[in-house]
Amino acid sequence: MNARKRTVPFLLAATALVFGTIVSVTLADPVERISTQADQRGLNVTIYNGGASLIHDHRRLTFVKGLNRIAWRDVSGMLDPTSAVVRSLTSVGELAVVEQNFDFSLLTPTSLLAKYVGRNVTVIHDVAIPGYPRRERARLLSNNDGIVLQYADRIETTLDGSHLVFDAIPGDLRDRPTLLLDLASSRSGPEDVDLAYMSSGLGWQADYVGTVSADKTLMDLNGLVTLTNTSGTTYPNARLQLVAGNVNLGTPPIQQDTYSVAAPMAQPQMQQENYFEYHLYTLGRPTTIANGQTKQVALLAAHNVPIKETLELRGSDSYYSNANADLGAKLPVGAYVTFTNKGGDLGIPLPGGLVRLYANDSHGTSQFLGSDRIDHTPKNEDVRLHVGDSFDVTANKKQTDFKAIGNCTYESSYDIRLANAKDIPQVVDVVEPIPGDWKILTENFPHEKTSSATSTWHIRVLADSNTTLTYSARVRLCF
């Protein structure tokens, strides 16, 4: 048996009992009948985070009573045959699956040669060979690193001036991915049949484009869904649904990496609903997902979203229990933009994805500010974006004193010099993660305990000036 053909056999009697129908069949192989997309009555494609998808392919087929062999063409080339489920939509119990085989070896010159190894072919000599007829029969002995042909009186390894003619296409070599189904029907006549299966090769991601106002207080946000299809099959006029959330896939299919940049779309086209522990997004119109295609549809359009820009110098907890005098010169000060997912046109669950921010320059030309990736964000939660580092605001940091005073206790002092080369004042948040049981002993600016292990100073630095934060901390930390 071909090692690349996957077979899922079932005992007919057991299957018939499961479906509640006893079916009489003959032992002879039935005639294979082909079903194509022309038989489709509906198609639903649900794509999950992580590279998996669920396909529901609804077709109208005509059966004879007994055993029917259906070559269900135009399935995904990355179909998982162990997940395939066939059921009648016309009436329960009319159909029972006897056997199913997934043929994903596609017809190509290479695959045809591979199937004919050990079989006879006809060789036609386009350039006449003296002493030999124009047509000869030969056995294809090998197709490894070139062909080897055995004629009646010789063995050759080249086809210079000749070509091969094959008698027929092998039955398990298809021109497109095909699921071969042996179905037992309790009656003759038409049936609406649904084939459901899991597949890889389809992926989606959310992409967001934000346009920041001149005063950096508001933003227009457009959300896009980027779809990619590398499954080997086109899904015409499909009802498209997307699931956002971490769905456990066992051993997940391979994720196809995608990256795209797109202009914002005017109107959102997807409706959102709660679905188990996830969120389900449904496109409000049918769409065709072509093989080898990347396409985008609108997810949301929100206007005048309030935002807050902050400049932050973030430290480390490593130097509070060690002597390390020089902590860095001209340290980058991070630029962050934060907004809350609520109010106005927001307030829907935001699928994780890449957010790109733009703003107009003095000539009205849009310029790229930076980008950051966000996780799945429920409504009413903050979205925080690290868009880059400030060019004109920098910091110098040094440890001015350190001593271990016993019993796992350390005292250390610091100078953090903040420089602002801009022509307007800037507020810099100095965020210091401090380990263990800690206390600020002295400081020239008041701190805020923003978490159990974080001290934050909000330092205002005048235009074209600098300011130095000086503080001492005691830490009790046992290793």
Protein Blocks (a to p, Z undefined) as FASTA:
>chain_A
ZZkbccddddfklmmmmnopacdddfbdcddddddfklpgbdcddddehiiacddddddd
dddehjdddddehiafkbcfklpccddfkbghkaccfbdcddfbdcdfklmmmmmgoiac
ddddfbacehiafbdcdddfbfghiaadddfkbccfbfehiacddfbdcfklcfbdcddd
ddddfbecddddddddddehiacdddddddddfkopaccdddddddddfehpacehiacd
ddedjddehjacddddddddddddfbdcbdcddehjbccdddfbdcdddehiacdddfbd
cehiacdddddddddfklmmcccfbgcehiacddddddddeehjeoiacddddddddddd
fkopacdfbdcddddddehiacdddfbdcfklccddddfbdcdeejhiacdddddddddf
bfbdcddddddddehjdddfbdcbdcddfbfkbccddddddehiaddddddddddddZZ
